[in-house]
Amino acid sequence: MIVGDLPASAGGGVPADWVEVPVDVLIELNVLFPGSVGDVAEEFVTLWSSAGPTTNDGGTGSALVPVRVSDRLYQAVISRPALRVLIAADRDPRS
């Protein structure tokens, strides 16, 4: 479902002190996912709930659900490492 990500380390072109800083991202859903656009959106929200960040600032507590901006785009605030965890969970065949 998630088609891209940001460099997650200073070696990826990101200054070391920026790696954990949450950034605004657009997440594009895979509309070729079996079922309807509603089905893929539901799967994404479920994935975010189980593997997404715990807060918008990377700490603990409640995180806002990403905002749906179109049929296949969501806007979210997430750190680079948290985004990589989300992508890994999406690619895991057990999830």
PyMOL CGO cylinders between C-alpha atoms (Angstrom):
from pymol import cmd
from pymol.cgo import CYLINDER

trace = [
    CYLINDER, 0.00, 0.00, 0.00, 2.79, 2.47, 0.76, 0.3, 1, 1, 1, 1, 1, 1,
    CYLINDER, 2.79, 2.47, 0.76, 4.76, 3.29, -2.39, 0.3, 1, 1, 1, 1, 1, 1,
    CYLINDER, 4.76, 3.29, -2.39, 7.66, 5.40, -1.15, 0.3, 1, 1, 1, 1, 1, 1,
    CYLINDER, 7.66, 5.40, -1.15, 9.57, 6.63, 1.85, 0.3, 1, 1, 1, 1, 1, 1,
    CYLINDER, 9.57, 6.63, 1.85, 12.11, 9.18, 3.08, 0.3, 1, 1, 1, 1, 1, 1,
    CYLINDER, 12.11, 9.18, 3.08, 15.76, 8.46, 3.84, 0.3, 1, 1, 1, 1, 1, 1,
    CYLINDER, 15.76, 8.46, 3.84, 15.79, 7.16, 7.41, 0.3, 1, 1, 1, 1, 1, 1,
    CYLINDER, 15.79, 7.16, 7.41, 19.38, 7.87, 8.36, 0.3, 1, 1, 1, 1, 1, 1,
    CYLINDER, 19.38, 7.87, 8.36, 21.93, 10.63, 8.22, 0.3, 1, 1, 1, 1, 1, 1,
    CYLINDER, 21.93, 10.63, 8.22, 23.73, 8.52, 5.61, 0.3, 1, 1, 1, 1, 1, 1,
    CYLINDER, 23.73, 8.52, 5.61, 20.67, 8.91, 3.39, 0.3, 1, 1, 1, 1, 1, 1,
    CYLINDER, 20.67, 8.91, 3.39, 21.25, 12.64, 2.97, 0.3, 1, 1, 1, 1, 1, 1,
    CYLINDER, 21.25, 12.64, 2.97, 19.43, 13.72, 6.14, 0.3, 1, 1, 1, 1, 1, 1,
    CYLINDER, 19.43, 13.72, 6.14, 21.39, 15.63, 8.82, 0.3, 1, 1, 1, 1, 1, 1,
    CYLINDER, 21.39, 15.63, 8.82, 21.77, 13.43, 11.93, 0.3, 1, 1, 1, 1, 1, 1,
    CYLINDER, 21.77, 13.43, 11.93, 19.79, 15.81, 14.14, 0.3, 1, 1, 1, 1, 1, 1,
    CYLINDER, 19.79, 15.81, 14.14, 16.83, 15.72, 11.70, 0.3, 1, 1, 1, 1, 1, 1,
    CYLINDER, 16.83, 15.72, 11.70, 16.35, 11.93, 11.55, 0.3, 1, 1, 1, 1, 1, 1,
    CYLINDER, 16.35, 11.93, 11.55, 13.82, 11.79, 14.41, 0.3, 1, 1, 1, 1, 1, 1,
    CYLINDER, 13.82, 11.79, 14.41, 12.05, 15.03, 13.49, 0.3, 1, 1, 1, 1, 1, 1,
    CYLINDER, 12.05, 15.03, 13.49, 8.49, 14.34, 12.31, 0.3, 1, 1, 1, 1, 1, 1,
    CYLINDER, 8.49, 14.34, 12.31, 7.75, 15.58, 8.80, 0.3, 1, 1, 1, 1, 1, 1,
    CYLINDER, 7.75, 15.58, 8.80, 4.60, 16.08, 6.78, 0.3, 1, 1, 1, 1, 1, 1,
    CYLINDER, 4.60, 16.08, 6.78, 4.18, 13.31, 4.22, 0.3, 1, 1, 1, 1, 1, 1,
    CYLINDER, 4.18, 13.31, 4.22, 1.67, 12.29, 1.60, 0.3, 1, 1, 1, 1, 1, 1,
    CYLINDER, 1.67, 12.29, 1.60, 0.99, 8.57, 1.53, 0.3, 1, 1, 1, 1, 1, 1,
    CYLINDER, 0.99, 8.57, 1.53, -0.40, 7.18, -1.71, 0.3, 1, 1, 1, 1, 1, 1,
    CYLINDER, -0.40, 7.18, -1.71, -2.54, 4.08, -1.44, 0.3, 1, 1, 1, 1, 1, 1,
    CYLINDER, -2.54, 4.08, -1.44, -2.30, 1.26, -3.97, 0.3, 1, 1, 1, 1, 1, 1,
    CYLINDER, -2.30, 1.26, -3.97, -5.64, 1.40, -5.77, 0.3, 1, 1, 1, 1, 1, 1,
    CYLINDER, -5.64, 1.40, -5.77, -4.83, -1.92, -7.43, 0.3, 1, 1, 1, 1, 1, 1,
    CYLINDER, -4.83, -1.92, -7.43, -5.27, -3.56, -4.01, 0.3, 1, 1, 1, 1, 1, 1,
    CYLINDER, -5.27, -3.56, -4.01, -8.04, -6.18, -4.25, 0.3, 1, 1, 1, 1, 1, 1,
    CYLINDER, -8.04, -6.18, -4.25, -11.44, -4.70, -3.48, 0.3, 1, 1, 1, 1, 1, 1,
    CYLINDER, -11.44, -4.70, -3.48, -12.60, -1.11, -3.58, 0.3, 1, 1, 1, 1, 1, 1,
    CYLINDER, -12.60, -1.11, -3.58, -10.87, 2.15, -2.72, 0.3, 1, 1, 1, 1, 1, 1,
    CYLINDER, -10.87, 2.15, -2.72, -12.79, 1.98, 0.57, 0.3, 1, 1, 1, 1, 1, 1,
    CYLINDER, -12.79, 1.98, 0.57, -11.26, -1.45, 1.27, 0.3, 1, 1, 1, 1, 1, 1,
    CYLINDER, -11.26, -1.45, 1.27, -7.70, -0.21, 0.73, 0.3, 1, 1, 1, 1, 1, 1,
    CYLINDER, -7.70, -0.21, 0.73, -8.37, 2.89, 2.86, 0.3, 1, 1, 1, 1, 1, 1,
    CYLINDER, -8.37, 2.89, 2.86, -9.67, 0.66, 5.66, 0.3, 1, 1, 1, 1, 1, 1,
    CYLINDER, -9.67, 0.66, 5.66, -6.58, -1.56, 5.41, 0.3, 1, 1, 1, 1, 1, 1,
    CYLINDER, -6.58, -1.56, 5.41, -4.34, 1.52, 5.60, 0.3, 1, 1, 1, 1, 1, 1,
    CYLINDER, -4.34, 1.52, 5.60, -6.07, 2.88, 8.70, 0.3, 1, 1, 1, 1, 1, 1,
    CYLINDER, -6.07, 2.88, 8.70, -5.77, -0.57, 10.30, 0.3, 1, 1, 1, 1, 1, 1,
    CYLINDER, -5.77, -0.57, 10.30, -2.06, -0.69, 9.40, 0.3, 1, 1, 1, 1, 1, 1,
    CYLINDER, -2.06, -0.69, 9.40, -1.52, 2.82, 10.79, 0.3, 1, 1, 1, 1, 1, 1,
    CYLINDER, -1.52, 2.82, 10.79, -3.31, 1.87, 14.02, 0.3, 1, 1, 1, 1, 1, 1,
    CYLINDER, -3.31, 1.87, 14.02, -1.14, -1.20, 14.54, 0.3, 1, 1, 1, 1, 1, 1,
    CYLINDER, -1.14, -1.20, 14.54, 2.26, -0.07, 13.22, 0.3, 1, 1, 1, 1, 1, 1,
    CYLINDER, 2.26, -0.07, 13.22, 2.10, 3.71, 12.92, 0.3, 1, 1, 1, 1, 1, 1,
    CYLINDER, 2.10, 3.71, 12.92, 3.63, 6.23, 15.32, 0.3, 1, 1, 1, 1, 1, 1,
    CYLINDER, 3.63, 6.23, 15.32, 2.22, 6.51, 18.82, 0.3, 1, 1, 1, 1, 1, 1,
    CYLINDER, 2.22, 6.51, 18.82, 2.17, 10.32, 18.62, 0.3, 1, 1, 1, 1, 1, 1,
    CYLINDER, 2.17, 10.32, 18.62, 2.76, 12.97, 16.00, 0.3, 1, 1, 1, 1, 1, 1,
    CYLINDER, 2.76, 12.97, 16.00, 5.98, 14.01, 17.70, 0.3, 1, 1, 1, 1, 1, 1,
    CYLINDER, 5.98, 14.01, 17.70, 7.44, 10.52, 18.09, 0.3, 1, 1, 1, 1, 1, 1,
    CYLINDER, 7.44, 10.52, 18.09, 6.74, 10.29, 21.82, 0.3, 1, 1, 1, 1, 1, 1,
    CYLINDER, 6.74, 10.29, 21.82, 4.10, 8.30, 23.63, 0.3, 1, 1, 1, 1, 1, 1,
    CYLINDER, 4.10, 8.30, 23.63, 0.39, 8.98, 23.72, 0.3, 1, 1, 1, 1, 1, 1,
    CYLINDER, 0.39, 8.98, 23.72, -2.31, 9.28, 21.10, 0.3, 1, 1, 1, 1, 1, 1,
    CYLINDER, -2.31, 9.28, 21.10, -1.46, 9.97, 17.47, 0.3, 1, 1, 1, 1, 1, 1,
    CYLINDER, -1.46, 9.97, 17.47, -3.76, 11.64, 15.04, 0.3, 1, 1, 1, 1, 1, 1,
    CYLINDER, -3.76, 11.64, 15.04, -5.11, 9.45, 12.29, 0.3, 1, 1, 1, 1, 1, 1,
    CYLINDER, -5.11, 9.45, 12.29, -3.77, 10.55, 8.90, 0.3, 1, 1, 1, 1, 1, 1,
    CYLINDER, -3.77, 10.55, 8.90, -6.05, 12.94, 7.04, 0.3, 1, 1, 1, 1, 1, 1,
    CYLINDER, -6.05, 12.94, 7.04, -7.58, 11.65, 3.82, 0.3, 1, 1, 1, 1, 1, 1,
    CYLINDER, -7.58, 11.65, 3.82, -7.05, 14.30, 1.13, 0.3, 1, 1, 1, 1, 1, 1,
    CYLINDER, -7.05, 14.30, 1.13, -8.29, 12.30, -1.88, 0.3, 1, 1, 1, 1, 1, 1,
    CYLINDER, -8.29, 12.30, -1.88, -9.43, 8.79, -2.75, 0.3, 1, 1, 1, 1, 1, 1,
    CYLINDER, -9.43, 8.79, -2.75, -5.86, 7.52, -2.64, 0.3, 1, 1, 1, 1, 1, 1,
    CYLINDER, -5.86, 7.52, -2.64, -3.84, 10.12, -0.71, 0.3, 1, 1, 1, 1, 1, 1,
    CYLINDER, -3.84, 10.12, -0.71, -3.44, 10.62, 3.03, 0.3, 1, 1, 1, 1, 1, 1,
    CYLINDER, -3.44, 10.62, 3.03, -1.49, 13.40, 4.74, 0.3, 1, 1, 1, 1, 1, 1,
    CYLINDER, -1.49, 13.40, 4.74, 0.32, 12.51, 7.94, 0.3, 1, 1, 1, 1, 1, 1,
    CYLINDER, 0.32, 12.51, 7.94, 3.04, 13.67, 10.31, 0.3, 1, 1, 1, 1, 1, 1,
    CYLINDER, 3.04, 13.67, 10.31, 5.62, 10.96, 10.94, 0.3, 1, 1, 1, 1, 1, 1,
    CYLINDER, 5.62, 10.96, 10.94, 9.34, 10.60, 11.62, 0.3, 1, 1, 1, 1, 1, 1,
    CYLINDER, 9.34, 10.60, 11.62, 11.57, 8.89, 9.08, 0.3, 1, 1, 1, 1, 1, 1,
    CYLINDER, 11.57, 8.89, 9.08, 12.22, 5.84, 11.32, 0.3, 1, 1, 1, 1, 1, 1,
    CYLINDER, 12.22, 5.84, 11.32, 8.49, 5.49, 12.11, 0.3, 1, 1, 1, 1, 1, 1,
    CYLINDER, 8.49, 5.49, 12.11, 7.70, 5.65, 8.39, 0.3, 1, 1, 1, 1, 1, 1,
    CYLINDER, 7.70, 5.65, 8.39, 10.20, 2.86, 7.71, 0.3, 1, 1, 1, 1, 1, 1,
    CYLINDER, 10.20, 2.86, 7.71, 8.54, 0.73, 10.42, 0.3, 1, 1, 1, 1, 1, 1,
    CYLINDER, 8.54, 0.73, 10.42, 5.17, 1.37, 8.78, 0.3, 1, 1, 1, 1, 1, 1,
    CYLINDER, 5.17, 1.37, 8.78, 6.52, 0.40, 5.35, 0.3, 1, 1, 1, 1, 1, 1,
    CYLINDER, 6.52, 0.40, 5.35, 8.11, -2.77, 6.74, 0.3, 1, 1, 1, 1, 1, 1,
    CYLINDER, 8.11, -2.77, 6.74, 4.82, -3.74, 8.40, 0.3, 1, 1, 1, 1, 1, 1,
    CYLINDER, 4.82, -3.74, 8.40, 2.99, -3.12, 5.12, 0.3, 1, 1, 1, 1, 1, 1,
    CYLINDER, 2.99, -3.12, 5.12, 5.41, -5.37, 3.23, 0.3, 1, 1, 1, 1, 1, 1,
    CYLINDER, 5.41, -5.37, 3.23, 5.29, -8.13, 5.85, 0.3, 1, 1, 1, 1, 1, 1,
    CYLINDER, 5.29, -8.13, 5.85, 3.16, -10.96, 4.41, 0.3, 1, 1, 1, 1, 1, 1,
    CYLINDER, 3.16, -10.96, 4.41, 2.02, -11.88, 7.94, 0.3, 1, 1, 1, 1, 1, 1,
    CYLINDER, 2.02, -11.88, 7.94, 0.26, -8.52, 8.41, 0.3, 1, 1, 1, 1, 1, 1,
]
cmd.load_cgo(trace, "trace")
